[in-house]
Amino acid sequence: MSFLIVAVIRRGVGTPVDRVGDRPIYVARWGLAITIVLAVAAPAAAQRRTLSLPEAVELAITAHPAARRAVASERAARAGVRIAESALWPRIDVSLALQRATGNVVPGTVLALPSIPGLSGPPQEVQFDEGVWGSGIGGAASFDVGAFPRREGERDAALADLDARASDADATRLEIAARVARAYVDVVAAQAQRLAVAAWLERAATLVRVTDALVEQELRPGADAARARAEQAAASALEARAAQAELVARAALSAELGDPGLDVEVDASVLDDLVVSRRTAQHGMHALERARRSELEAARLVRRSQVLAYVPRIELVAALWARGSGIDAPSRASDLGDAAGLLPNVPNWAVGFVLSYSLLDLPLLDARLEQADARVEEADAALEAQVLELRALSAQADARLEGARGIATAARAVVASYEVALTQAVARFEAGLTTMLDVVDAQRALAEAQLEEVTARAEVLRASYDLAFAAGDLDAFRARGED
């Protein structure tokens, strides 16, 4: 970015104009250069943020697409519960009709067709050139008594599915937190390793300067200077590799935060503490286990509903309606003249029940029940596998944490020893008491020990967060633990 800015500024002011009359052109070019610089530099500055680990976790839990998807899935499941509950209520229909039509009744039976309206009344003289008014209003209520237990089971299954989706949402937030924590630690470790290699490079450069001075005084052979420069080149190459690893780790962290364009400044002090809470106590049932148990309960309730689907349809029905017709009938007198039929003035009511059963649905019901049985077995196996996975993850993370703590403590002592060894080797080299190889070996050994210490400290954090994930403890990612 800085190279691009310098290049633009040089292009704007690199061709000065001597003539006074051309000064506006010179100013316009300068202004264009500054405008381009601001347009390029401003977005880069706006994308850089300093985040602690808890802040990064909170940002990801809020903004990551996976978290939003889990919330949307939970909201859809909640709507599914309302849909299932609505099926428990009786069906109530209200109708109102007003038409002008003929009333030519034909004796006999005709199959119910959507394009042929129903007619009632005795046959009369056929008239097609004029019609009469007709009206109707009514209400009907029906309730399927036989289906009520099945629909109640479907409602309970929807509630269990809602619990599963809510637990999945909790598990998604926990997984996002764990991934962000690991990515954050990877960035901190990569940054610390780059700084360790940079320190090695600085020591190598210092050795080159000391060796050159000794060679000029003919106190050391020229081969020592060449060997020192070779060590400096090796350290420089390793620094480039460490810088590349840090950039890759930063890109991975930005992706886990849900914003690939975000450049995060991390808190390097997270590696300073080897005392990390084990957090092995379960905070209730793990969200993943809750989700699998809820899915198993939902599958069992769906199977129960499929068993109840064999019950015949027993429907209680009640209706109240009134009709009006402009056709003359002996049982009805109307003094409305041509407006006869506009008002529904003949009332009726009916109450009863309807029993029905579709024999050809039996193969379909058998297949659905078999499918429900398979879903129950699948959910039960998924629950067992999830429990085993969480237990294995907890045991592995606990073992890794113990080992990483011991390695990190030992690595700190090794670094201190190599620091003393390097100081002595340099002093002996300057006094002519040892060879260049001893100094180079001491420098390389110190750098490797520092890199190993960073790796061990980072592994302590990774294992600690894996242990927290296995325990279902989201709070472990929101604050640094204490023993």
C-alpha positions in Angstrom: 0.0 0.0 0.0 2.8 2.5 0.9 4.5 1.7 -2.4 1.4 2.6 -4.3 1.0 5.9 -2.5 4.6 7.0 -3.1 4.3 6.1 -6.8 1.1 8.2 -7.2 2.7 11.2 -5.4 5.8 11.0 -7.6 3.7 11.0 -10.7 1.9 14.1 -9.5 5.0 16.2 -8.7 7.7 14.5 -10.7 7.5 16.9 -13.7 7.7 20.5 -12.4 6.5 23.3 -14.7 8.7 26.4 -14.9 6.3 28.7 -16.7 4.0 30.8 -14.5 1.2 30.4 -16.9 1.2 26.7 -16.5 1.0 26.8 -12.7 -2.7 25.8 -12.6 -1.8 22.6 -14.4 0.8 21.8 -11.8 -1.7 22.4 -9.0 -4.3 20.3 -10.6 -1.9 17.3 -10.9 -1.0 17.7 -7.2 -4.6 17.7 -6.2 -5.3 14.6 -8.3 -2.4 12.8 -6.6 -3.6 13.7 -3.1 -7.2 12.6 -4.0 -6.0 9.2 -5.2 -3.8 8.7 -2.1 -6.7 9.5 0.2 -9.1 7.2 -1.8 -6.6 4.3 -1.6 -5.4 4.8 2.0 -8.8 5.5 3.7 -10.4 2.1 3.1 -7.3 0.3 4.3 -7.3 2.2 7.6 -11.0 1.7 8.0 -10.6 -2.1 7.8 -8.0 -2.4 10.6 -9.3 -3.2 14.1 -7.7 -4.1 17.4 -9.5 -7.0 19.1 -8.9 -9.0 22.2 -9.8 -12.6 22.1 -13.2 -12.1 23.9 -14.0 -9.3 21.6 -13.2 -11.4 18.6 -15.4 -14.2 19.9 -18.3 -11.8 20.5 -17.9 -10.3 17.0 -18.0 -13.7 15.3 -20.9 -15.0 17.3 -22.9 -11.9 16.2 -21.8 -11.5 12.6 -20.8 -14.9 11.3 -23.2 -16.3 8.6 -23.3 -19.7 10.4 -24.7 -18.0 13.5 -27.3 -16.1 11.5 -28.3 -19.3 9.7 -28.7 -21.1 13.1 -30.9 -18.3 14.4 -33.0 -18.4 11.2 -33.4 -22.2 11.6 -34.6 -21.7 15.1 -37.1 -19.1 14.1 -38.4 -21.4 11.4 -38.8 -24.2 13.9 -40.7 -21.8 16.2 -43.1 -21.0 13.3 -43.5 -24.8 12.8 -44.8 -25.1 16.4 -47.4 -22.5 15.7 -48.4 -24.4 12.5 -48.8 -27.6 14.4 -50.8 -25.9 17.2 -53.2 -24.4 14.7 -54.2 -27.9 13.6 -55.5 -28.7 17.1 -58.4 -26.2 16.8 -61.7 -27.0 15.1 -62.3 -25.8 11.6 -64.9 -22.9 11.4 -66.0 -21.7 8.0 -68.2 -18.7 7.2 -69.7 -18.1 3.7 -71.8 -15.5 2.0 -73.0 -15.7 -1.6 -75.2 -13.6 -3.9 -75.9 -14.5 -7.5 -78.4 -14.2 -10.4 -79.0 -17.5 -12.2 -81.5 -19.8 -13.8 -83.2 -22.6 -11.8 -83.7 -25.4 -14.3 -83.5 -28.6 -12.2 -82.8 -31.8 -14.0 -83.8 -35.1 -12.2 -81.2 -37.7 -11.8 -77.6 -37.9 -10.6 -74.5 -36.2 -11.8 -71.0 -36.6 -10.5 -69.6 -33.6 -8.6 -67.7 -31.5 -11.0 -66.0 -28.2 -10.3 -67.5 -26.6 -13.4 -71.2 -27.6 -12.6 -72.8 -25.7 -9.7 -75.3 -27.6 -7.5 -79.0 -27.1 -8.0 -82.0 -28.0 -5.7 -85.7 -27.9 -5.8 -88.5 -29.6 -7.9 -88.3 -29.6 -11.7 -90.1 -26.7 -13.3 -90.6 -25.3 -16.8 -87.2 -24.7 -18.5 -86.3 -21.0 -18.8 -82.9 -19.9 -20.1 -83.5 -16.3 -21.3 -83.9 -14.8 -17.8 -82.7 -15.5 -14.2 -83.6 -14.8 -10.7 -81.8 -13.6 -7.6 -80.4 -16.1 -5.1 -78.5 -15.6 -1.9 -77.0 -17.6 1.0 -75.2 -17.1 4.2 -74.0 -19.7 6.6 -71.4 -21.0 9.0 -70.0 -24.5 9.7 -67.8 -26.0 12.3 -66.0 -29.4 12.1 -63.6 -31.3 14.4 -61.7 -34.5 13.6 -61.9 -36.3 16.9 -59.9 -39.3 15.6 -57.0 -37.1 14.4 -56.7 -35.1 17.5 -54.2 -37.4 19.3 -52.1 -37.6 16.1 -52.1 -33.9 15.7 -51.2 -33.4 19.4 -48.2 -35.7 18.8 -47.2 -33.7 15.8 -47.3 -30.6 18.0 -45.1 -32.2 20.6 -42.7 -33.3 17.8 -42.6 -29.7 16.6 -41.7 -28.6 20.1 -38.9 -31.2 20.3 -37.6 -30.0 16.9 -37.6 -26.4 18.2 -35.5 -27.6 21.2 -33.2 -29.3 18.8 -32.8 -26.2 16.6 -32.3 -24.0 19.7 -29.6 -26.4 21.0 -28.0 -26.4 17.5 -27.9 -22.6 17.6 -26.1 -22.8 20.9 -23.7 -25.4 19.5 -23.1 -23.3 16.5 -22.1 -20.3 18.7 -19.9 -22.6 20.7 -18.2 -24.0 17.5 -17.7 -20.5 16.1 -16.1 -19.4 19.4 -13.8 -22.4 19.4 -12.7 -21.9 15.8 -12.2 -18.2 16.4 -10.2 -18.9 19.5 -7.9 -21.3 17.7 -7.5 -19.0 14.8 -6.7 -16.1 17.2 -4.1 -18.2 19.0 -2.6 -19.2 15.6 -2.2 -15.5 14.7 -0.6 -14.7 18.0 1.7 -17.7 17.8 2.7 -16.9 14.1 3.4 -13.3 15.1 5.5 -14.4 18.1 7.4 -16.8 15.9 8.1 -14.1 13.3 9.4 -11.8 16.1 11.6 -14.6 17.3 13.1 -15.2 13.9 13.5 -11.4 13.5 15.5 -11.4 16.7 17.6 -14.3 15.3 18.2 -12.2 12.1 19.2 -9.2 14.2 21.7 -11.4 16.1 23.0 -12.7 12.8 23.5 -9.2 11.5 25.3 -8.2 14.6 27.6 -11.3 14.2 28.3 -10.2 10.6 29.4 -6.7 11.8 31.6 -8.1 14.5 33.2 -10.7 12.2 33.8 -8.1 9.5 35.6 -6.0 12.0 37.7 -8.9 13.2 38.5 -9.9 9.6 39.6 -6.3 8.8 42.0 -6.4 11.8 43.2 -9.8 10.5 42.1 -11.5 13.7 39.8 -13.9 11.9 40.0 -15.5 8.5 37.7 -14.4 5.7 35.9 -17.7 5.8 34.3 -16.7 9.1 32.8 -13.6 7.5 31.3 -15.7 4.7 29.9 -18.2 7.2 28.3 -15.3 9.2 26.7 -14.0 6.1 25.4 -17.4 5.2 23.8 -17.7 8.6 22.3 -14.2 8.1 20.8 -15.3 4.8 19.3 -18.4 6.3 17.7 -16.3 9.1 16.4 -13.9 6.5 14.8 -16.7 4.5 13.2 -18.1 7.6 11.8 -14.6 8.5 10.1 -14.4 5.1 8.6 -17.8 5.7 7.4 -16.8 9.2 5.9 -13.6 7.7 4.1 -15.6 5.1 2.7 -18.0 7.8 1.5 -15.0 9.8 -0.4 -13.5 6.8 -2.0 -16.9 6.2 -3.1 -17.1 9.9 -4.5 -13.6 9.7 -6.5 -14.4 6.6 -7.9 -17.5 8.4 -8.9 -15.4 11.4 -10.6 -12.9 9.3 -12.6 -15.6 7.6 -13.6 -17.1 11.0 -14.8 -13.7 12.0 -17.1 -13.5 9.0 -15.3 -10.6 7.3 -12.5 -11.7 5.0 -11.5 -8.1 4.5 -10.9 -7.4 8.2 -7.3 -6.9 9.4 -7.2 -7.7 13.1 -4.5 -6.5 15.6 -4.3 -9.3 18.2 -3.4 -9.2 21.8 0.0 -10.9 22.1 -0.2 -11.1 25.9 -2.5 -14.2 25.6 0.7 -16.3 25.4 2.2 -14.9 28.6 0.1 -17.0 31.0 0.6 -20.7 31.3 -2.1 -20.8 34.0 -5.3 -21.6 32.1 -8.4 -22.9 33.7 -9.1 -26.5 32.9 -12.9 -25.9 33.0 -13.6 -29.7 33.0 -16.9 -29.3 34.9 -19.8 -29.7 32.5 -22.1 -26.6 32.4 -25.2 -28.7 32.2 -25.7 -31.0 29.2 -23.6 -30.1 26.1 -25.5 -28.2 23.4 -24.6 -30.8 20.8 -25.9 -33.6 23.1 -29.1 -31.7 23.9 -29.7 -31.2 20.2 -29.3 -35.0 19.4 -31.5 -35.9 22.4 -34.2 -33.5 21.2 -33.9 -34.9 17.7 -34.4 -38.4 19.1 -37.5 -37.3 21.1 -38.9 -35.6 17.9 -38.3 -38.8 15.9 -40.1 -40.9 18.6 -43.1 -38.5 18.6 -43.3 -38.6 14.8 -43.4 -42.4 15.0 -46.2 -42.2 17.6 -48.1 -39.9 15.3 -47.7 -42.3 12.4 -49.2 -45.1 14.5 -52.2 -43.0 15.3 -52.7 -42.3 11.6 -54.3 -45.8 11.4 -57.3 -44.4 13.4 -60.4 -43.8 11.2 -61.4 -40.2 10.5 -64.2 -39.3 12.9 -65.4 -35.8 12.2 -68.1 -33.9 14.2 -69.9 -31.4 12.0 -72.4 -28.6 12.7 -73.8 -26.0 10.3 -76.2 -23.1 10.4 -77.2 -21.4 7.1 -80.0 -19.5 5.4 -80.9 -19.2 1.7 -83.0 -16.9 -0.4 -84.3 -17.5 -4.0 -86.3 -15.6 -6.5 -88.0 -18.8 -7.8 -91.6 -19.2 -6.6 -92.2 -22.0 -4.2 -95.4 -23.0 -2.3 -93.5 -23.2 1.0 -92.3 -19.7 0.8 -94.0 -16.4 0.2 -92.1 -13.3 -0.7 -93.4 -9.8 -1.4 -90.1 -8.4 -2.7 -91.1 -8.7 -6.4 -88.2 -8.6 -8.8 -85.8 -8.3 -5.8 -86.9 -11.6 -4.4 -84.0 -13.8 -3.5 -81.6 -10.9 -2.5 -82.1 -11.7 1.2 -81.5 -15.2 2.7 -84.8 -15.6 4.5 -85.1 -19.4 4.8 -83.0 -20.8 7.7 -81.6 -24.3 8.2 -79.3 -26.2 10.6 -77.6 -29.6 10.9 -75.5 -31.5 13.4 -73.9 -34.9 13.0 -70.7 -36.9 12.5 -68.9 -38.4 9.6 -66.9 -41.6 9.8 -64.5 -42.3 6.9 -61.5 -44.6 6.2 -59.4 -45.0 3.1 -58.5 -48.6 2.7 -56.0 -48.0 -0.1 -53.9 -45.7 2.2 -52.8 -48.7 4.3 -49.6 -49.4 2.2 -48.8 -45.7 2.4 -49.3 -45.7 6.2 -47.1 -48.9 6.5 -44.3 -47.2 4.6 -44.5 -44.1 6.7 -44.3 -46.1 9.9 -41.3 -48.0 8.6 -39.6 -44.7 7.7 -40.4 -43.3 11.2 -38.8 -46.5 12.8 -35.7 -45.9 10.7 -35.6 -42.3 11.8 -35.7 -43.2 15.4 -32.8 -45.7 15.0 -30.9 -43.1 13.1 -31.4 -40.4 15.8 -30.5 -42.9 18.6 -27.3 -43.8 16.8 -26.5 -40.1 16.2 -26.9 -39.4 20.0 -24.6 -42.3 21.0 -22.0 -41.2 18.5 -22.2 -37.6 19.7 -21.7 -38.6 23.3 -18.7 -40.7 22.4 -17.2 -37.9 20.3 -17.5 -35.4 23.2 -16.0 -37.8 25.7 -13.1 -38.6 23.4 -12.5 -34.9 22.7 -12.5 -34.1 26.4 -10.0 -36.9 27.2 -7.7 -35.9 24.3 -7.8 -32.2 25.2 -7.1 -32.9 28.8 -4.0 -35.0 27.9 -2.8 -32.4 25.4 -3.2 -29.7 28.0 -1.2 -31.5 30.6 1.6 -32.3 28.1 1.7 -28.8 26.7 2.0 -27.3 30.1 5.0 -29.4 30.9 6.6 -28.8 27.5 6.1 -25.0 27.8 7.6 -24.9 31.3 10.6 -26.9 30.1 11.0 -24.8 26.9 11.2 -21.7 29.0 14.2 -23.2 30.9 15.8 -24.3 27.7 15.5 -20.8 26.3 17.1 -19.3 29.4 20.0 -21.8 29.1 20.6 -21.1 25.5 20.6 -17.3 26.1 23.5 -17.8 28.5 25.2 -20.2 26.2 25.0 -17.7 23.3 26.4 -14.8 25.4 29.3 -17.0 26.4 30.0 -18.2 22.9 30.0 -14.6 21.5 32.4 -13.5 24.2 34.7 -16.4 23.6 34.6 -15.8 19.9 35.5 -12.2 20.2 38.4 -13.2 22.5 39.6 -15.7 19.9 38.9 -18.7 22.2 36.3 -20.5 20.0 35.3 -20.8 16.4 32.6 -19.2 14.3 30.7 -22.5 14.3 30.1 -22.4 18.0 28.5 -19.0 17.8 26.4 -20.0 14.8 25.2 -23.2 16.6 24.4 -21.2 19.7 22.3 -18.7 17.7 20.4 -21.4 15.8 19.8 -23.4 19.0 18.4 -20.3 20.8 16.1 -19.5 17.9 14.8 -23.1 17.7 14.2 -23.1 21.5 12.3 -19.8 21.3 10.1 -21.1 18.4 9.5 -24.3 20.4 8.5 -22.3 23.4 6.0 -20.3 21.4 4.6 -23.5 19.9 4.2 -25.0 23.3 2.5 -22.0 24.8 0.1 -21.8 21.9 -0.7 -25.5 22.3 -1.6 -24.9 26.0 -4.2 -22.4 24.8 -5.5 -24.6 22.0 -5.9 -27.6 24.3 -7.6 -25.4 26.9 -10.1 -24.1 24.5 -10.7 -27.6 23.1 -11.4 -28.8 26.6 -13.8 -25.9 27.1 -15.6 -26.8 23.9 -15.9 -30.4 25.0 -17.4 -29.2 28.3 -19.9 -26.9 26.5 -18.5 -23.8 28.3 -19.0 -20.8 26.0 -17.9 -18.4 28.9 -14.4 -19.8 28.6 -14.0 -18.1 25.3 -15.4 -14.8 26.5 -12.9 -14.3 29.4 -9.5 -15.6 30.3 -9.7 -18.4 32.8 -8.2 -18.5 36.3 -7.4 -21.5 38.4 
